[in-house]
Amino acid sequence: MEALTNIFSTLGGIAWGPYMLAFIAFTGLYLTIGLKFMPIMKISYGLKLLKAKSDDKEKGEIPARSALFTAMSATVGTGNIAGVATAIALGGPGAIFWMWVMGFVGMATKYGEAVLAVKYRETDSNGSYVGGPMYYIKNGLGEKWKWLGFLFALFGTIAAFGIGNMVQSNTVANQLQNTLDVEPLLTGIIIAFIAGLVIIGGVKRISAFASTLVPFMALLYLISALIIVLMNLNQVPAAFGIIVDSAFNGTAATGGFAGATVLMAIRFGIARGVFSNEAGLGSAPIAHAAAKTNSPVKQGTIAMLGTFFDTIIICSLTALVIVISGAWQSGDNGVVLASNAFVFGLSSIGESIITISLILFAFTTIIGWSYYGERCSAYIFGTKAIMPYRILWLLSIVLGAYSLNLGGTTAESVNLIWLIADVMNGFMAIPNLIALVLLSPVIFKLSREHFTRE
């Protein structure tokens, strides 16, 4: 166990080291400038498209907005709660500023991913519309690049079982055991059963489920956080001041907080920002490829709203609650830190809201990532692998909830799964980012032609 942990810790340092984070940031900035800041300027246009009804004559399987909610079901997850709290705990409040930066440039990345996903999608042997990095690498860059698409699919298949499955069910099981004393095995069985009812129905049932649950859970969390912010409105300017000042000057040690340099703020802000909105990882375009649309640009504009909602709105409110409450100085981390901050604002109700939100966020992540992993595995093994994959997925949920006790202590096992998931997520991004840069002329050309017509 210790040897494996050391190996993946080393690989994790490479996968999410300074060069990788710089590559992700550079790609987002390059696309933002190449698009002449269009993603930021066209937010209202994206909202208009989101409200429009899909034309049944357009190619695809699910409505355009449902593709967004399917992608958000995987994106809006524990990263919005635990991820933000971890960024602050390790990088100080200044990490949030760099998370915002990654959110804005990440909009261009997510836009480009979806544009290419629709442009280069195809139909599989079942007649389903499929796409994503592996397809725009193969169909956009040519046969000689197929190996790069294969690597993305391989890393995506493995990563899904970690970050999108066992880590999520374990998080829910631990939270319910700590708050309601529910047996982890029972939690895992219940999650697997409910997830099975959704997953077995394929992308159409997943999208219908996500379109119903994602707006509800997001609003529940947003309203709760907003109430705390409004109750302490006089402290908001100071909170923003702390965030901006810490981003450029670091954060001194105070209370239980050990202190953080500017480089730590940048590192953890970018890393947790990517973990939260997944821009650059290449996961979201797999969902957007199934959208009913004949316009890659329109779907790309809808897709970028996911990053805006996720990072600029949800993560920002989480950060403000943590900073306003002063809980960030306690030395706590992750869910505990976020929970304490909400208790500060809403008393015992705050802890219940965090628990409910965590369960909903984790569950929708399991649903969303099941589709991502399924499509990656089908790219490698063909459509015959879909049903075995779904069964293995449901069994892994139970395994994840049942403490992940793989020969060491529970904490060691959970840590190892997190490390493996982090490494595979990082490795997923490499083929995707290479493709985005090489295919950027296609993104720019399609965008220019579309908005000239508009």
C-alpha positions in Angstrom: 0.0 0.0 0.0 2.7 2.5 1.0 4.8 1.7 -2.1 1.8 2.2 -4.4 1.0 5.5 -2.6 4.5 6.7 -3.1 4.5 5.8 -6.8 1.2 7.6 -7.5 2.3 10.6 -5.4 5.3 11.0 -7.6 3.2 10.6 -10.8 0.6 13.0 -9.3 3.4 15.6 -8.9 4.1 15.3 -12.6 0.4 15.1 -13.7 -0.5 18.2 -11.7 2.9 19.9 -11.5 3.7 23.4 -12.5 4.3 22.5 -16.2 0.9 20.8 -16.5 -0.9 23.7 -14.8 0.9 26.1 -17.0 -0.2 24.1 -20.1 -3.8 24.2 -19.0 -3.7 27.9 -18.2 -1.8 28.7 -21.5 -4.3 26.8 -23.6 -7.3 28.6 -22.0 -5.6 32.0 -22.4 -4.5 31.2 -26.0 -8.1 30.3 -27.0 -9.5 33.3 -25.1 -7.2 35.7 -27.1 -7.7 33.8 -30.3 -11.5 34.1 -29.9 -11.1 37.8 -29.1 -12.6 37.2 -25.7 -15.8 36.1 -27.3 -16.8 33.5 -24.6 -16.8 36.2 -21.9 -18.7 38.7 -24.2 -21.3 36.1 -25.4 -22.6 34.9 -22.0 -26.0 36.6 -22.6 -26.1 34.9 -26.1 -25.4 31.6 -24.5 -28.3 32.1 -22.0 -30.6 33.0 -24.9 -29.6 29.7 -26.7 -30.1 27.8 -23.4 -33.7 28.9 -23.3 -34.5 28.0 -26.9 -36.1 24.7 -27.8 -34.1 22.1 -29.7 -35.3 21.5 -33.3 -36.3 17.8 -33.7 -34.9 18.0 -37.3 -31.4 18.6 -36.0 -29.1 15.7 -35.6 -28.3 14.3 -32.1 -30.0 12.4 -29.3 -30.7 14.8 -26.5 -31.8 18.5 -26.3 -28.9 21.0 -26.3 -29.7 22.2 -22.8 -29.9 18.6 -21.5 -26.4 18.1 -22.8 -25.3 21.0 -20.6 -27.0 19.6 -17.6 -25.6 16.2 -18.2 -22.1 17.7 -18.3 -22.9 19.8 -15.2 -24.1 16.7 -13.4 -20.5 15.5 -13.5 -18.9 18.9 -13.1 -20.9 20.4 -10.2 -19.7 18.0 -7.5 -17.7 17.8 -4.4 -15.1 20.1 -6.0 -17.6 23.0 -5.5 -17.6 22.3 -1.7 -14.5 20.3 -0.7 -12.4 21.5 -3.6 -12.9 25.2 -2.8 -12.3 24.6 0.9 -9.1 22.7 0.1 -7.9 25.5 -2.2 -8.3 28.0 0.6 -6.9 25.7 3.3 -3.7 25.1 1.3 -3.3 28.2 -0.7 -5.1 30.8 1.4 -8.0 33.0 0.3 -5.9 34.3 -2.6 -6.3 30.9 -4.3 -9.9 31.9 -5.1 -8.7 34.8 -7.3 -6.7 32.4 -9.4 -9.7 30.0 -9.5 -11.6 32.9 -11.0 -8.9 33.5 -13.6 -9.1 29.8 -14.5 -12.9 30.0 -14.6 -12.8 32.8 -17.2 -10.1 31.4 -19.5 -11.7 27.9 -18.9 -14.8 29.2 -20.6 -12.9 29.4 -23.8 -11.4 25.9 -23.3 -14.9 24.4 -22.6 -16.2 26.3 -25.6 -13.5 24.9 -27.9 -14.0 21.4 -26.6 -17.7 21.4 -27.4 -17.2 23.0 -30.8 -14.8 20.2 -31.8 -17.0 17.5 -30.2 -20.0 18.4 -32.4 -17.9 19.1 -35.5 -16.1 15.7 -35.5 -18.7 13.5 -33.8 -19.9 10.3 -35.5 -22.5 7.5 -34.9 -21.6 4.1 -33.4 -22.8 0.7 -34.3 -26.0 1.3 -32.2 -26.7 4.5 -34.1 -25.9 6.7 -31.2 -24.1 10.0 -31.6 -20.7 9.8 -30.0 -17.9 12.3 -29.7 -15.3 13.8 -27.5 -11.5 14.2 -27.5 -10.8 10.7 -28.9 -13.0 11.4 -31.9 -11.8 14.9 -32.7 -8.3 13.7 -32.4 -9.0 10.8 -34.8 -11.2 12.7 -37.2 -9.7 16.1 -36.9 -6.0 15.4 -36.7 -6.0 12.2 -38.8 -5.2 8.5 -38.5 -1.6 9.1 -37.5 -2.9 10.7 -34.3 -5.3 7.8 -33.4 -2.8 6.6 -30.7 -3.3 9.9 -28.8 -7.1 9.4 -28.9 -6.6 5.9 -27.6 -4.6 7.2 -24.7 -7.3 9.7 -23.8 -9.9 7.0 -23.8 -7.7 4.7 -21.7 -7.0 7.3 -19.1 -10.7 8.4 -19.1 -11.9 4.8 -18.6 -9.6 4.4 -15.5 -10.1 7.9 -14.1 -13.9 7.5 -14.2 -13.8 4.7 -11.6 -11.8 6.9 -9.3 -12.9 10.5 -9.4 -16.4 9.8 -10.8 -17.3 6.7 -8.8 -15.5 5.3 -5.7 -14.3 8.6 -4.4 -17.8 10.0 -4.6 -19.6 7.0 -3.0 -16.9 7.0 -0.3 -17.4 10.7 0.4 -21.2 10.2 0.8 -20.8 7.1 2.9 -18.4 8.8 5.3 -20.6 11.9 5.6 -23.7 9.8 6.3 -21.8 7.6 8.8 -20.5 10.7 10.6 -23.8 12.6 10.7 -26.5 9.9 10.8 -24.5 6.7 11.7 -25.6 4.9 8.5 -23.6 1.8 7.7 -21.3 2.5 4.6 -22.3 -0.8 3.0 -26.0 0.1 3.1 -25.2 3.6 1.7 -23.3 2.0 -1.2 -26.1 -0.5 -2.0 -28.7 2.3 -2.0 -26.6 4.6 -4.3 -25.9 1.7 -6.7 -29.5 0.7 -6.9 -30.8 4.2 -7.6 -27.8 4.9 -10.0 -28.6 1.7 -11.8 -32.2 2.8 -12.6 -30.7 5.8 -14.3 -27.6 4.5 -16.0 -29.2 1.4 -17.6 -31.4 3.8 -19.6 -28.4 5.3 -21.4 -27.7 8.9 -22.2 -31.4 9.9 -22.8 -32.4 8.8 -19.3 -29.2 10.3 -17.8 -29.9 13.6 -19.5 -33.6 13.6 -18.4 -32.5 12.9 -14.8 -29.8 15.5 -14.9 -32.1 18.2 -16.4 -34.4 17.7 -13.4 -32.0 17.3 -10.5 -29.1 19.6 -11.4 -31.1 22.9 -11.4 -32.8 21.9 -8.1 -29.6 21.0 -6.3 -27.7 24.0 -7.6 -30.5 26.4 -6.5 -30.7 24.8 -3.1 -27.0 25.3 -2.5 -26.9 28.7 -4.1 -29.9 30.1 -2.1 -28.4 28.8 1.2 -25.0 30.3 0.5 -26.6 33.6 -0.7 -28.6 33.9 2.5 -25.3 33.7 4.5 -23.7 36.3 2.3 -26.6 38.7 2.5 -26.8 38.3 6.3 -23.2 39.4 6.4 -23.3 41.8 3.5 -21.2 44.4 5.4 -18.3 41.9 5.4 -18.3 41.1 1.7 -16.1 44.1 0.6 -13.5 43.0 3.2 -13.7 39.4 2.0 -13.0 40.4 -1.6 -10.1 42.6 -0.3 -8.6 39.6 1.5 -8.9 37.4 -1.6 -7.3 39.9 -4.0 -4.6 40.9 -1.5 -3.7 37.3 -0.7 -3.5 36.5 -4.4 -0.6 38.8 -4.9 1.0 39.0 -1.5 0.4 35.6 0.1 -1.3 34.9 3.4 0.4 35.1 6.8 -0.1 32.4 9.3 -3.1 33.0 11.6 -4.9 30.9 14.0 -4.7 27.3 12.8 -3.8 28.4 9.2 -0.2 27.7 8.5 0.2 30.5 6.0 0.6 30.4 2.2 2.9 32.0 -0.4 1.7 33.6 -3.7 3.0 30.5 -5.6 0.9 28.3 -3.3 -2.2 30.5 -4.0 -1.6 30.2 -7.8 -0.9 26.5 -7.7 -3.9 25.5 -5.6 -6.2 28.0 -7.2 -5.5 26.7 -10.7 -5.5 23.0 -9.7 -8.7 23.2 -7.7 -10.3 25.4 -10.4 -9.6 22.7 -13.0 -10.8 20.0 -10.6 -14.0 22.0 -10.1 -14.9 23.0 -13.7 -13.0 20.2 -15.6 -12.2 22.7 -18.4 -9.3 21.1 -20.3 -9.8 17.6 -19.1 -11.9 16.7 -22.1 -14.8 15.1 -20.2 -17.6 17.5 -20.9 -17.4 17.4 -24.7 -18.4 13.7 -24.5 -21.8 14.8 -23.3 -22.1 17.8 -25.7 -21.4 15.5 -28.7 -24.9 13.9 -28.1 -26.7 17.2 -28.3 -29.4 17.8 -30.9 -27.8 20.6 -33.0 -26.3 21.2 -36.4 -24.2 24.1 -35.1 -20.9 23.4 -33.3 -20.6 27.0 -32.3 -24.1 27.2 -30.7 -23.4 24.1 -28.6 -20.0 25.5 -27.7 -21.6 28.7 -26.5 -24.0 26.7 -24.3 -21.2 24.5 -23.1 -19.1 27.4 -21.8 -22.0 28.4 -19.5 -21.2 25.3 -17.4 -17.8 26.7 -16.4 -19.4 30.1 -15.7 -22.1 28.6 -13.5 -19.7 26.2 -11.8 -16.7 28.4 -11.0 -17.8 32.0 -11.2 -21.1 31.6 -9.4 -21.2 28.4 -7.2 -17.5 28.3 -6.2 -17.5 32.0 -5.5 -20.4 31.8 -3.1 -18.7 28.9 -1.3 -15.5 30.9 -1.0 -17.3 34.0 0.3 -19.0 31.9 3.0 -15.7 30.4 4.1 -13.9 33.7 4.1 -16.7 35.7 5.8 -17.1 33.1 8.5 -13.4 33.2 9.4 -13.5 29.4 9.3 -10.5 29.3 6.9 -8.2 30.4 9.8 -9.2 27.3 11.9 -6.8 24.9 10.3 -9.6 22.6 9.1 -9.8 21.3 5.5 -12.2 19.9 2.9 -15.8 19.2 3.8 -15.2 19.9 7.5 -14.1 23.5 6.7 -17.1 24.1 4.4 -19.5 22.6 7.0 -18.1 24.8 9.8 -18.5 27.9 7.6 -22.2 27.1 6.8 -22.8 26.3 10.5 -21.5 29.8 11.3 -24.1 31.3 9.0 -27.1 29.0 9.4 -26.4 27.2 12.7 -27.3 23.4 12.6 -29.3 23.9 9.4 -26.0 24.7 7.7 -24.5 21.3 8.4 -27.6 19.6 7.1 -27.5 21.7 3.9 -23.8 20.7 3.3 -24.7 17.1 3.9 -27.7 17.2 1.5 -25.7 19.1 -1.1 -22.7 16.8 -0.8 -24.9 13.8 -1.3 -26.7 15.3 -4.4 -23.5 16.6 -5.9 -21.7 13.3 -5.4 -24.6 11.3 -6.8 -25.0 13.4 -10.0 -21.2 13.1 -10.5 -21.5 9.4 -10.4 -24.3 9.5 -13.0 -22.5 12.0 -15.3 -19.1 10.2 -15.1 -20.7 6.8 -15.8 -21.5 8.1 -19.3 -18.0 9.5 -19.8 -16.3 6.3 -18.7 -18.8 4.2 -20.8 -18.1 6.2 -23.9 -14.3 5.9 -23.4 -14.5 2.2 -22.9 -16.7 1.8 -25.9 -14.2 3.7 -28.0 -11.5 1.1 -27.0 -13.6 -2.1 -26.9 -16.6 -1.4 -29.0 -20.3 -1.1 -28.0 -20.3 -4.7 -26.7 -18.4 -3.4 -23.7 -21.2 -1.0 -22.6 -23.4 -3.4 -20.5 -20.4 -5.1 -18.7 -19.1 -1.6 -18.0 -22.3 -0.5 -16.5 -22.5 -3.5 -14.2 -18.8 -3.0 -13.1 -19.6 0.6 -12.5 -22.5 -0.2 -10.1 -20.3 -2.8 -8.2 -17.6 -0.2 -7.8 -20.0 2.2 -6.2 -20.6 -0.3 -3.4 -16.8 -1.0 -3.2 -16.1 2.7 -2.8 -18.7 3.2 -0.1 -17.4 0.1 1.8 -14.4 2.1 3.0 -12.1 1.1 0.1 -10.2 -1.1 2.6 -7.7 -2.6 0.2 -5.2 -4.0 2.6 -4.4 -0.9 4.6 -6.3 1.5 6.8 -9.4 3.2 5.4 -7.6 6.5 5.2 -4.7 5.0 3.3 -7.0 3.3 0.8 -9.1 6.4 0.2 -5.9 8.4 -0.3 -4.6 5.9 -2.8 -7.8 6.0 -4.9 -7.7 9.8 -4.8 -4.1 9.7 -6.0 -4.8 7.3 -8.8 -7.8 9.4 -9.9 -5.8 12.6 -9.8 -3.1 11.1 -11.9 -5.5 9.7 -14.6 -7.3 13.0 -14.7 -4.1 14.8 -15.3 -3.0 12.4 -18.0 -6.5 12.7 -19.7 -5.8 16.4 -20.1 -2.6 16.0 -22.1 -4.0 14.5 -25.3 -7.0 16.9 -25.1 -4.9 20.0 -24.7 -2.6 19.0 -27.6 -5.7 18.5 -29.8 -7.2 21.8 -28.7 -4.1 23.7 -29.7 -3.5 21.9 -33.0 -7.2 22.2 -34.0 -7.6 25.8 -32.7 -7.7 27.2 -36.3 -10.8 25.1 -36.8 -12.4 26.6 -33.7 -11.5 30.1 -34.7 -12.7 29.6 -38.3 -16.1 28.1 -37.3 -16.6 30.9 -34.7 -15.8 33.7 -37.1 -18.1 32.3 -39.8 -21.0 31.8 -37.4 -20.9 35.2 -35.8 -20.4 36.9 -39.2 -23.7 35.3 -40.3 -25.4 36.2 -37.0 
